Amino acid sequence: MAKKKTQPGFAICGQCAEVIDLKALNLAIAEDRPYVHYCGRVLHWGGNESEVPTGDLDDSHTSTSPSSSPSTGDA
């Protein structure tokens, strides 16, 4: 039976569009420690996720209420 050739996976950072070192990321996840991409984006917080700062997270899932009232306009 022939052995299947597996290609290593890759991932692209959503902030800088550069390749992510998956070996280092997976190691950080396994050791439950933070992993920060060289551009500064935190890819894995590690530790207790209840202590994750909310200021750096994407706002799309934190609140559904509008942040400002709509303008009435000058019709």
Buried (B, 14 or more C-beta within 10 A) or exposed (E): EEEEEEEEEEEEBEEEEEEBBEEEBEEBEEEEEEBEBEEEBBBBBBEEEEEBEEEEEEEEEEEEEEEEEEEEEEE
